[in-house]
């Protein structure tokens, strides 16, 4: 299955930049990100990151992304999930040797 051929929905993409900006703008999430990043002053550090005066440490990036509510997955994993969802949703046909229902993969 190749999801690259599927049409893209007409809504805004969730980017890491947007999710981190939103997390740093919310006090509770900002404090969680600050703790993950090891910042002593969450408000000041968040302000510096948002204004591009400070970066994020690569060795803490996994913890920062997790605190912001993000998880990294590969496109091949998402393809596998999509394929499994189609087969699972149409398992009656699969179990009766009729192939995948509705969608030709």
Backbone torsions as a table, in degrees:
resi	resn	phi	psi	omega
1	UNK	NA	133.7	179.7
2	UNK	-121.3	105.2	-177.4
3	UNK	-75.7	-7.7	179.4
4	UNK	-67.5	-19.4	-179.8
5	UNK	-89.3	-7.3	-179.8
6	UNK	-79.0	145.7	178.9
7	UNK	-67.6	145.7	178.6
8	UNK	-86.7	130.1	178.5
9	UNK	-60.3	150.1	-178.1
10	UNK	-88.5	66.5	174.5
11	UNK	-141.4	164.2	-176.1
12	UNK	-66.7	138.5	176.3
13	UNK	-74.0	143.5	172.5
14	UNK	-86.7	109.1	179.2
15	UNK	-101.4	158.1	177.1
16	UNK	-58.6	-42.2	-179.6
17	UNK	-58.5	-46.8	-179.0
18	UNK	-66.3	-44.2	-179.0
19	UNK	-63.4	-43.1	178.2
20	UNK	-66.2	-41.1	177.3
21	UNK	-60.4	-44.2	178.9
22	UNK	-64.2	-41.1	179.6
23	UNK	-64.7	-40.2	-179.5
24	UNK	-73.6	-18.0	177.3
25	UNK	-85.6	-17.0	179.4
26	UNK	-98.7	123.6	-172.9
27	UNK	-57.1	-45.8	-177.6
28	UNK	-65.2	-47.3	178.9
29	UNK	-67.3	-38.9	179.1
30	UNK	-59.0	-42.3	-179.9
31	UNK	-65.8	-36.0	177.4
32	UNK	-67.5	-41.8	177.2
33	UNK	-64.7	-42.9	-179.9
34	UNK	-60.8	-42.8	178.4
35	UNK	-63.3	-43.9	178.9
36	UNK	-63.2	-35.2	-178.4
37	UNK	-83.2	-14.6	-178.5
38	UNK	80.0	24.3	179.7
39	UNK	-78.1	137.6	178.4
40	UNK	-81.1	-35.5	179.9
41	UNK	-119.9	93.6	-175.0
42	UNK	-55.7	-43.7	-176.0
43	UNK	-64.9	-47.1	-178.4
44	UNK	-67.3	-45.5	-179.3
45	UNK	-64.3	-42.1	178.7
46	UNK	-61.8	-41.5	178.9
47	UNK	-61.9	-41.7	179.1
48	UNK	-66.5	-39.5	178.2
49	UNK	-65.3	-45.2	-178.9
50	UNK	-63.4	-28.3	179.8
51	UNK	-97.6	13.3	178.7
52	UNK	61.4	27.1	176.1
53	UNK	-96.0	-9.6	-179.8
54	UNK	-144.4	142.7	178.1
55	UNK	-101.4	-175.6	177.9
56	UNK	-110.3	137.3	-178.5
57	UNK	-71.6	128.8	-178.8
58	UNK	-61.8	-34.5	-178.6
59	UNK	-71.0	-15.0	177.9
60	UNK	-108.6	2.7	-172.7
61	UNK	-60.9	-41.8	179.1
62	UNK	-59.4	-44.6	179.7
63	UNK	-67.6	-37.4	178.9
64	UNK	-64.9	-47.1	179.5
65	UNK	-62.2	-40.9	178.3
66	UNK	-62.6	-43.2	179.1
67	UNK	-63.9	-29.8	178.8
68	UNK	-83.2	-5.8	177.9
69	UNK	93.5	19.4	-178.8
70	UNK	-108.4	150.4	175.2
71	UNK	-133.9	137.0	-179.7
72	UNK	-91.3	127.6	174.6
73	UNK	-134.5	158.9	179.6
74	UNK	-89.1	153.7	175.4
75	UNK	-58.1	-35.4	-179.7
76	UNK	-65.4	-33.3	176.2
77	UNK	-66.6	-42.4	178.1
78	UNK	-65.3	-37.2	174.6
79	UNK	-61.2	-43.1	179.2
80	UNK	-62.1	-43.6	177.8
81	UNK	-62.9	-42.6	-180.0
82	UNK	-63.2	-43.2	178.8
83	UNK	-63.3	-44.5	179.1
84	UNK	-64.0	-36.9	179.0
85	UNK	-66.1	-39.8	179.5
86	UNK	-66.9	-46.6	-179.9
87	UNK	-64.7	-43.9	-179.6
88	UNK	-64.1	-38.9	-179.1
89	UNK	-70.4	-23.4	-176.6
90	UNK	-118.7	34.6	-171.4
91	UNK	-68.4	-21.2	178.4
92	UNK	-58.6	-46.6	178.3
93	UNK	-64.2	-46.0	-179.3
94	UNK	-58.5	-44.1	-177.8
95	UNK	-70.1	-18.4	179.6
96	UNK	-106.2	24.4	177.0
97	UNK	53.0	40.4	-179.7
98	UNK	-112.1	8.5	-179.5
99	UNK	78.4	-171.3	179.6
100	UNK	-79.8	127.1	-178.3
101	UNK	-71.5	140.1	166.7
102	UNK	74.5	-39.4	-174.7
103	UNK	-122.0	127.5	-179.7
104	UNK	-90.4	108.3	178.1
105	UNK	-104.6	NA	NA
